[in-house]
């Protein structure tokens, strides 16, 4: 988790309070289940002091202090390359984690060994974004379909958390592109504000630094494209397990945090016993060919455009 809070003025006035909410929710839901690394990217002294306090409490494995802001991508990728875990989660520092998010993500990887990128919140808006391997592989297996599986209450809560009640398109609220297998339902697609990837995805991440503090192209080229280019699936659960908090605290955030406390820290089961990755033959076609086939599928069936 990269952290960039350079001061407590203007946009960043309440960012430290948001960070505390984020970290506490992460501690309650992932403490003892995951090895947590926090990277401070040129943050203010009071932010570093809070991060040090959290580290001393014992639930953070590593705290790295960068003197300047190296950007989310370079901070996250540098840590990911040095890790040994089969699953690696990258998260913004304004995410509120709900109980069960780790267990749900692990279950997706177990049920769908083709999965290489999983987000703990469904994004029905863009089922064709970075999902050529997912859509074509799902169709080939006869598992791809459309249905209303994401509750409106989850979509409404997320839309409220980002301050945009119209965040989700009406047609995507009423019908999502999904996969079904062995009693498990997964929504096709997912956002990158928090995601978990297989370690194998790092093989497709550019070997050079992004050298950009804030750039949508960095997230796209270093996080979004590699899994799909490699032929891995991009999935999300049918329920929301995180919120995006933004830069201002609101009463409902503390109410959600209290629900985390009441839920307790349930055992994680089998941990990271993730099956070996599986890729259908269509996922191994050249990327340009898959994108062409996807456009045809869109016109004939999905009609997403």
Buried (B, 14 or more C-beta within 10 A) or exposed (E): BBBBBBEBEEEBEBBBBBBBBBBBBBBBBBBEBBEBBBBBBBBBEEBBEBBBEBBEEEBBEEBBBBEEBBBBBBBBBBBBEEBEEBBBBBBBBBBBBBBBBBBBBBBBBBBBBBBBBBBBBBBBBBBBBBBBBBBBBBBEEEBBBBEEBBEEEBBBBBBBBEEEEEBBEEEBBEBBBBBBEEEBBBBBBBBBBBBBBBBBBBEBBEEEBBEBBEBEEBBBBBBBBBBBBBBBBBBBBBBBBBBBBBBBBBEEBBEBBEEBEEEEBEEBEEBBEBEEBEBBEBBEBEBEEBBEBBEEBBEEEBEBE
